[in-house]
C-alpha cells in the first residue's frame, strides 16, 4: 500500500483510518452487478457497514439498489472517496474526474498503481491510496472509529 498526502499535510496517527472516519460517500468506479466480482463484494461490504455507495458504470442502471451513473461527473452529490476498480491504464482519466468533482480521496484497489496520477491528485489536495483493498483496510480498522 502506498499513501500520498496532499502538500503541507502531516500524518498524525493512521492516515487511512482518518480518511475512512471522515468519509460517508464512496463512488465505486467500475462496480459490477455480478456478486462474484471483487468490486461487488467490496461495495456490498461498504454499504453494509454504513457507507453510502454510488455505482459508476456506464453499462448499468442500478447496482446494489443504488442508481448507477455513467461518469463521476454525472453524480449529483458530494463524493468523499473515489474507489477505482479499473485497469491501471484507465486510472489517469478517473483521477482527473475525481479532481474535477472535488472528491477528498482517491483509492486504487489491490494491484492498481499510477504514480503520475497519484502525484497529480496529491498536488490538487486529494489523499491518494494505491494498491490496497478498501474492504480489508476498513475491516481492519473498524473498531478504531465510528461512522
C-alpha positions in Angstrom: 0.0 0.0 0.0 1.2 3.5 -0.8 -0.3 6.6 0.8 0.1 10.0 -0.7 -0.9 13.0 1.4 -1.5 16.5 0.0 1.2 19.1 0.1 1.5 20.6 3.6 -0.4 17.7 5.2 1.3 15.8 8.0 0.2 12.4 9.0 -0.9 12.2 12.6 -1.6 8.6 13.5 -3.1 6.4 10.9 -4.0 8.4 7.7 -6.1 5.6 6.3 -8.3 5.5 9.4 -8.6 9.3 9.2 -9.8 9.1 5.6 -12.3 6.3 6.5 -13.6 8.2 9.6 -14.1 11.4 7.6 -15.9 9.8 4.7 -19.5 8.9 4.2 -20.0 8.6 0.4 -17.9 6.4 -1.8 -18.2 6.3 -5.6 -17.2 2.9 -6.9 -15.9 3.3 -10.4 -16.2 0.0 -12.3 -18.8 -1.5 -9.9 -20.0 -4.8 -11.4 -23.5 -6.2 -10.8 -22.0 -9.7 -10.6 -21.8 -10.9 -6.9 -18.6 -12.9 -7.7 -16.7 -9.8 -8.7 -14.4 -8.1 -6.2 -16.0 -4.7 -6.9 -19.4 -6.0 -5.9 -18.1 -7.7 -2.8 -16.3 -4.6 -1.6 -19.2 -2.3 -2.4 -21.7 -4.6 -0.7 -19.5 -4.7 2.5 -19.1 -0.9 2.4 -22.9 -0.5 2.1 -23.5 -3.0 4.9 -21.2 -1.1 7.4 -22.9 2.2 6.7 -21.2 4.0 3.8 -23.3 5.4 1.0 -22.1 3.8 -2.2 -22.6 5.2 -5.6 -22.1 2.9 -8.6 -20.2 4.4 -11.6 -20.5 2.1 -14.6 -21.9 3.3 -18.0 -23.3 -0.2 -18.7 -25.5 -0.3 -15.6 -28.7 1.5 -14.4 -28.6 0.1 -10.8 -26.3 -1.9 -8.7 -26.9 -3.0 -5.0 -30.2 -1.0 -5.0 -28.4 2.3 -5.9 -28.8 4.2 -9.1 -25.7 3.9 -11.3 -24.1 6.8 -13.2 -22.1 6.6 -16.4 -19.4 9.0 -15.2 -18.2 10.6 -12.0 -19.3 14.0 -13.4 -22.9 12.7 -13.6 -23.1 12.0 -9.8 -25.3 14.8 -8.4 -24.0 14.6 -4.8 -20.7 15.2 -3.0 -18.3 12.2 -3.1 -15.7 11.7 -0.4 -13.8 8.7 -1.8 -13.5 7.6 -5.4 -12.8 3.8 -5.3 -11.3 2.7 -8.6 -11.9 -0.8 -10.0 -10.3 -0.2 -13.4 -7.1 -1.2 -15.0 -4.0 0.9 -14.3 -4.1 2.4 -17.8 -7.5 3.9 -17.1 -6.7 5.4 -13.7 -5.4 8.7 -15.0 -8.8 9.7 -16.6 -10.7 8.6 -13.4 -8.3 10.6 -11.2 -8.9 13.7 -13.5 -12.6 13.2 -12.9 -12.1 12.8 -9.2 -10.2 16.1 -9.1 -12.9 17.7 -11.2 -15.8 16.7 -8.8 -13.9 17.8 -5.7 -13.5 14.3 -4.1 -11.4 14.2 -0.9 -9.6 11.0 -1.7 -8.8 8.5 -4.5 -8.5 4.8 -3.6 -6.8 2.4 -6.1 -7.6 -1.2 -5.4 -5.1 -4.0 -5.0 -2.7 -4.3 -7.9 -3.5 -0.8 -9.2 -0.9 1.9 -9.0 -0.3 5.0 -11.1 2.4 7.3 -9.7 1.8 10.1 -12.2 -2.0 10.2 -11.5 -1.4 9.9 -7.7 1.1 12.8 -7.8 -1.4 14.9 -9.8 -4.2 14.2 -7.3 -2.0 14.8 -4.3 -0.9 18.1 -5.8 -4.5 19.1 -6.1 -5.2 18.4 -2.5 -6.5 14.8 -2.6 -5.4 12.0 -0.4 -4.3 9.0 -2.6 -4.1 5.4 -1.6 -2.7 2.9 -4.1 -2.6 -0.9 -4.1 -4.9 -1.5 -1.2 -8.3 -3.0 -0.7 -10.8 -0.7 0.9 -12.7 -3.6 2.4 -9.6 -5.0 4.0 -8.4 -1.7 5.3 -11.8 -0.7 6.7 -12.5 -4.1 8.3 -9.0 -4.0 10.0 -9.8 -0.5 11.5 -13.5 -0.9 12.2 -13.0 -0.9 16.0 -10.9 2.3 15.9 -13.6 4.6 14.7 -17.4 5.0 14.2 -19.2 6.2 11.1 
